[in-house]
Amino acid sequence: MRAILDIATTRKESIMGQGYWDTSAFRSAAAARRAAGADDFGHSARMRETPRHLRVAAPSLNAYGVTTRESRDSIDHPRSTPIVVLFDVTGSMGRVPITVQKRLGDLLGLLTRGGYVDDPQIMVGAIGDDHFDVVPLQIGQFESDNRIDEQLRDIYLEGGGGGDKREGYALAAYFLATRVVTDAWDRRGHKGHVFFIGDEMNKDALYAESVRRFIGDDIGEDREVAEVYRELAQRFHIHYILPNLTSYYNDPQIEDHWRAIVGERFLKLDDPDGVADLIALTIGVMENAITVEEGVADLRDAGAAAAPAVGKALAHVTPRPITGTGTLPADL
């Protein structure tokens, strides 16, 4: 895999999940792109110039036919912690996906500098509408170094959706529940973390046709959304972040829907610029590495303008891992 504008990092090129995050290389690469007039998000730029019916996910993010996505221990990272961050890229999100895409690149740096979790390995991806969009599911690899930034820049910001306040989150949840394998769980019985970032509800069901078309599985018939999330919750703590400046930020129907699935891990964020800070602190709190107050103090010390918004979002989160999800209604 290519280096970011040929800037070397301390990673091992051929092995997913190895190497280390290099903040200096991350910032230098961004500066080099600006100086060269290169688009930060090259794949999206290319897809905008491509006829709609020919638009595709970047090869590294194509979910179709994938058998596994692995988060494994290694010499570099002997106690890997799997973290998945998937964000809604439909039209209702406005310009927030661009903000998220830019800010998430430093998530590994925030986690490692704060010492919030052992050996974080992050997988990123994007969610669309599996009825109306061309590319409703994009899923990367677990990474521990600057390759996370490469994958973020390869995400296609489709900007579609169907206008019904419902998107294909459950399709992504199904992929994670059936494809992801982690040493954290298999060796230590330790759950990972999944963060959905969006502003709409799930579709009424996980549609068998969508699973066949975009993942490649024949599941026979549609499945209940609640069942999919229950399966995912066996190995992951599930979080939902609703950022401000999106179409449905103040819609109580959205909050009620997601609280039924994730309970107190529904996180409403006043300042979208704080998304990486919020994810880092949430993990630190859930892993018992910090309290909310300590994490917010860390952000203030670092000069993070979003510190108050992050503290507000985490005000009701329990400072230790909790088992399972919220109480799921039968007709979700």
N, C-alpha and C positions, 0 to 999 in steps of 0.2 A: 504494500500500500504506500502511495506517495507520501512524502513528508510535506508539512505545510510550507509551501514556497521554498522547499529545500532547506528549511531551518531545522537543524538537528535537535533531537531531544534524547533523553536518556532511556529510550524505550527499546524493546526487542521487537524488530519489525514484523516477524512472522507469526507471533504467538499472541492470540487475543487474551486480554486481561493481564498482560505483564507490562513492565515498564512503570514509569512514574510521571505524574503530572508536572509540567514545567511552566509556571506562570509567566516567566520571562519570555519563553518561546511563544506562548499564546499571544502575549501583547505585541511582541515583535512581528509575528506573522500578520496580525491585524494591521499594524502600521505599514508593513510592506505592501499589503493589498491596497491600502488607501493610496500609498505613493504611486503604485502602478495603475491605479484606476480600475482595479479588478473588483468585480461584484463579490460581496461577502458570501452571497448565497447563489453560487453559480448554477446549480441544477435548476432552481426555480427560474432563474433568468432564461436558461435554455428552453425550459418547458413552455414559458410564456410565448416563445417564438415558434412553437411546434403546434400543428393542428391538434385540436382537443382530443380527437379519437386516437391519436398516436402518443399521447402523454403517458409517461410511465414513472414508477418509482426508480430512484437510483439503484443500481444492482446491489449495493451493500445494504439497502433498506427494503428490498423486495421480500414480502412475506410468503409469496406463493411457493409451495413445494418445500419449504423449510422443514426439516425434521426436528432439529433442536437448536436452542440458544443456551449456551453454557456459561455459568459463572463458576470458575474452578480455583482452588487453592494453587499456589505456586511458590517457588523459592522467594520471589519478590513479595508475594502477598499470601502468607500462609493461613490467614484467617479471613478469607474473602467475604465481603458483605454485598449482596446483590441489591442494586437500586435501579428501578425502572422509572423513567420519566416520559410520559406520552402526552402530547398536547394537541388540542383541537385546532385545526387549521381551516375551519369553514368561515364563511363570510360574517357570521354573527360575532365572531371574535375581534372584528375590526383589525387594528394594527397591533394588537397584543401579541399574536404569534411572532411577529418580527422582534418585539421586545424580548419575549421568552427565548427565542432562538439565539439572540445576542447574549443574553445574561447567563444562560445555562452553561456556556462554555467554561465558566470559572467555578462551576459547582464542585468539581473535584478539589480545586484549590481551597475553597472554603471549608470543605470537610476535613482535608488533611491539615491545613493550618490550624484549625480549631481543635483537632484531635477528637472529633465528635464520634468517630466510628472506626473500627478496625478495617483496614484494607478495602476501601470502597471500590466497587466495580459498577460502572454506570452504563445502562442501556437506554438509548433515546429513541423516540419514534413519534409518529403523527397519526391523527385520527380524523376521518372525514365522515361523509354520509354514504353508507354502503348501498343506498338505493339510487342516489343521484350523482355521485362523484365518480370520476375516472380512477382516482388513486385514493381510496378511503382508508388504507392501512399501510403504514411504513414502519418497519421495525429494524433497528440496528443490532449491533453486537455489544456484549459487555466489554467495557474498556476501563483501563486504569491510568491512561496517559492521554496525550494530546490527540490521539485518534478520535476521542469523543467530540472534539471541535470539528474535525473533518466530517463526521457523520451529521452533526447539527447543520453544517453548511450544505450538506447534500439533501436535506429534507425539502420536499416540494410543498410550498405554501399554496395549496390549490385555491382556497378562498371560495369554495362552493357551498354545499348544503342544500337542504330541501325546504327550509322555511317553516318547518313544523315543530321547532324547539326540541328535536330529537336527532341524535347522531349515533354513529356506530361504535360507541365505547365498548359495548359487550362483545363485538367482534374482536377487538384488541384484547379484552379480558380472556376470551376463549383461547386466543393464540398463546397468551402467557401461561394459562392454566394447563395447556396441553403440550407446550413446546419447551418451556424453560426448565433447565436442570441446574441445581446449585449444590455445591459442596457445603454451603452454610446449613442447608436443611438435611442433606443426606448424611453428612458426617457429624453435625452438631445439633440437629434439631432446631436450628435458629432461623426464624423467618426473615425474609428480605422485606423491602419496601417498594410499593408501587404508588406512583403519583400520577393521577389523571388531572390535567389542567384544561378546563373548559367552561362553558356557560349554558349547556343544554342538558336535557335528560337522555336516558337510553331509549333506543327503539323499543317498541312494544314486545319484541321477542328477538332472540338470536336467530336469524333466518338461515335455514339450511342452504338456500341458494347463495347467500352471501359467503358462507363458509366454503362452499364448493368453488365459487368464482374467485375468491381472493386469497384463500389459504390452500385449497385443494383437497379438503376432507369431505367425504360423503357421510353426513351425520343422520341421514334418513329423513328427519323431520325437524321442524323448528323446536328450539329449546327455550325454557323460561329464563329470563334474564337473571332472576334471583338465584337460580341453580348455578349459573356460570360464575357468579361472584362468590358463592359459597365454596365452590371448588378452588377458585383462586385464593381465597382467604385461608385455606389450609396451610399454605406455605408463604404467604405474604401478608403484611399489614397494608391495607388499601387506604389511600388518602385521596381526597378530591379537593382541588384548589379552584375557587371561583374568583378570577381577577376582576378588578374594576376596569372601566372603559370598554366593557363588552356589552352586548345587547341586552342580556338578561341578568345583569348583576343584582338588580333589586327585585327580581321576580321571586316571590315566596314559593311558587310551585317548584322551581328549580331546587331551592334549598330543602324543601320537604322531601323531594324525590331522593336526593343524595344522602340526606341524613338517615333515611330509612335503610340505606345500604352501608354507609361508613360510620354512622353515629357521630361522635365528637371529632372524628377525623375529617369532617367537612370544614374546610378552611377558607374563609372569605378574606381576600387580600385587597385592601384599599389602594395599594400602590403596586402596579404590575412590575415596576423595576426591582421590587424586592423578592421576586419569585425564587431565585437561587438561594438567597438568604433564608427565606421561609423553609425551603426544602432542607437545607443544611441544619437549621435549628430544630426542625421537627424530628429529623433523624437523631440528632444529639439528645433530645428529650426522650424519645422512645427507647433509645439505647441506654438510658440512665447515665449518660456522660455529662450532662449539664441540666440545670433547671431552666425554665423559660427566662427567668430574671437574669441568670448568668449569660445566657445566649444573647439576649438583647443588649446587655452591657458590653459584650464582645463586639457587637455590631456598632454600638455608639463609639467605642474606643477606636474602631476602624474608620469612623467617619461615614458610616452608611446612612444615607438620608431616609431609607425605608425602615429603619429600626422601629419607630413607633407603630407602623402598619403591621410589621411582622409580630410584634408583641401582642397587638390587638387580635390578630388572627389566631394566635396560640393560647389565648387567655383561658380557654376551657379544656385544653388538651391534658390528659392524664400523664404525669411524668414517669411512665413506665409502660412497657409493651402490654397491650390488652389482647385477649384472645378473640379471634373471630371478627365478625362485622356487627353492624347494628341489627335490629330485628327487622327481617325482611317480610313485607306483606305478601300474601299468596298471589295477589293480582298485580304485582309490580310490573 
